[in-house]
Amino acid sequence: MIATPPFAGLGTRRLPKWALSSLVTALLCAGSPRGARADDAPTWDPVPPEDLAGTHSAAYPDAPAEVLSWKLEVDDTNFEHERQTREYIRYKIYDPARAEEVTRVSASDATVEGIRLFATEIHGRLILPDGSIRVIGKESIRERALQRRAEEDSLAQRLIGNAGTVVNEQFLAVEGLQAGAVLEFQLLSTIKSQFASFSRNLQKVNIPVRHAECTVHLFQGQEFNGTAFVVNPNALHVGQSFDKRHATLQVTADNLPPLVDEPFSPAVSSRSVTVFGYEDLTVMRLRHSNTNAVTVGAADGPWAPIAAKAWMLSEDAAKAPDPVTHRAWELVAGAASETEKARRIHNFVHQLFVKFTQSPVGSREQISYANGAPLDKVMDFDQYLNVAVSPSDFLWLEIAMDRKIGLETQMVLLPNRNVMPFNPRLPSALFLPRYAARVRVDGAWQFSLAPVQQLLPFGWLPWRFRNGAALIAHDGKQELVSVPPEPASKSTVENRGTYTLGPDGSLTGHARCSLTGEPAVIRRPLPRDSSAARFKEIVARNLKAEFPGAAITVTSVDRLNDPDAPLQFEYDLNWPGYATATRTRLIVRPSVIHGQFRSPFAAAERKNAVEFPYHWRETDDVSLQLPAGYSLETPSAPPPAVVGDVLTYKTEIGPLAKPNQIYLRREFISDLSGAPASAYPTLKHWYDLVAQSDLHELVLAKSNASAASPLAAAP
């Protein structure tokens, strides 16, 4: 995982396409590897006889494979231009059928706007138990679309979607694996580095690591020096040493247990031995461009240097010339409240930023400014093609506009739970990778994150930046403020459906879905895919995955590009064979929307803590027209399931006033951020109850068959 550091690229010539940061964040966690060229011939180490003779892992007998040795070298000495890495990994294969997927080594090749960000050359060889060697060359390289998906269960898909970043992946398709074989890979990479930070996990999913070595050669420069450290060594056999003279960190680890991937697990770096690299924060005297040096003392707190740097940057950059001031006042003319003023500026900056991201990349040399581009030129960036504009400049524009109209506005630094949960004992800008604004409106502080492609309403932060803390940019002091998750009432999914059940078990009808908060933010497409037709295709595909066997036609989409309103869509459903039909009865699930729900917690035991991305509330309101001549034979409804004030599930089933119609009302509320592994049995039991209740069936009998009394009237 790579986080976009706040000060990456300062004093250097930046890549013209800002959007590469999030792409690199998503891709580099897959693996990468001082100065290798694509045409370098690899040199292989001899394989000791005992490595070939082994039949199982001594510490983990059931492991399908084991990493015998893993050498990783990261060269950041020329980080302003590139990062070079070399990786040499040796696997021992015990169970080929189970080891094939976990030993697959791949390399992502990313090119954006003609700029090749990074590429990895892979070399491999297979040593069979009889000592014969087969070199794995380019003929074994395959390519596919790599998509980081959510868990395959329906709950995770609804929460965080399944449309991840898609890039090309090259991988070695190794054939002929045998039990007892040794499989080796060497990966050689050169990365166009605009990112001072990096992280590498030294554990493997489902595979133990017998020995690992990581060497990091750090950047040393005038603006800052590199540093690196290890998190989560726990009681594992992990050692580290730092050669200050040569700016080199060495980490060794032995007998590392396999990582276990489970649904809704915390970030990998929070549960594995991870090497992080970033800038040296021991420099306590900080130079401001417009003032004398500021001295930050130890008593000011470990986060004070980061806060002071951010404050200096924002104070220098967020200066509004007259055109910016005039535009700000034009935007807020007639606004009835401070919140409305801030919302208008937020939306203006966001739309400007999206326009910037979609603008062509100029090939000419650009003028860079140490403290950000002049904001009048940022506001009219398409008229100043020789000015280097960055994403941060749009944040400075928003802060400057807010301040000019009289709103108290601060710059804040936010953690990213996808990288690492915020830990106040690890003071590094690596763990506060996102800049944002904090605006005081109508007596309350609100966050604003305008320079993103996502359609975010004013006051909203995506879930990955919540449930932690924010560092306020201050002149030489440390102030951390809590950033709690939004309550479930702010992130809602409301479903309303009217359906007709046929005597053959078919189900037809029309439904409407309304989304607010995080579900709406996640499902709203990026500007490049924001057409209603494209969104209908995406919705139809997702619904077909949720309703297997049904034909789905999305009929309308509303408020697709309005972040301040609920996102809504409607669709027709035609589902042959929805109910089980016999000669005299129909067996039907009245919970049409969630009748296919599966608990994400199927395993009997769990290793990792549970972490949900956000709190949310779901409500279903379903009316079902029964076929003529049928009535309820088994009137029943599942019992409610409530866990304190954090988990609520209720379902009501009853008759409607119209003849031969029944209704179902379902409410699901989760105000739970997570739970330790020790609480997993309770959590699993509750989700099992929900899944069982959603599968609740009613039996309908023909009128000439015996039938029980109908359900009591609905309240």
Secondary structure, 3 states (H helix, E strand, C coil): CCCCCCCCCCCCCCCCCCCHHHHHHHHHHHCCCCCCCCCCCCCCCCCCHHHHHCCCCCCCCCCCEEEEEEEEEEECCCCCCCEEEEEEEEEEECCHHHHHHHCCCEEEEEEECCEEEEEEEEEEEEECCCCCEEEECHHHEEEEEEECCCCCCHHHHHHHCCCCCEEEEEEECCCCCCCCCEEEEEEEEEECCCCCCEEEECCEECECEEEEEEEEECCECCCCEEEEEEECCCCCEEEEEEECCCCEEEEEEEEECCECCCCCCCCHHHCCCEEEEEECCCCCEECCCCCCCEECCHHHCCCHHHHHHHHHHHHHHCCCCHHHHHHHHHHHCCCCCHHHHHHHHHHHHHHHHHHHHCCCCCCCCCECCCCCCCHHHHHCHHHCCCECCCHHHHHHHHHHHHHHCCCCEEEEEECCCCCCCCCCCCCCHHHCCEEEEEEEECCEEEEECCCCCCCCCCCCCCHHHCCEEEEECCCCCCCEEEECCCCHHHCEEEEEEEEEECCCCCEEEEEEEEECHHHHHHHCCCHHHCCHHHHHHHHHHHHHHHCCCCEEEEEEEECCCCCCCCEEEEEEEEECCCCEECCCEEEECCCCCCCCCCCCCCCCCCCCCEECCCCEEEEEEEEEECCCCEEECCCCCCCCEEECCCEEEEEEEEECCCCCEEEEEEEEEECCCEECHHHHHHHHHHHHHHHHHHCCCEEEEECCCCCCCCCCCCC
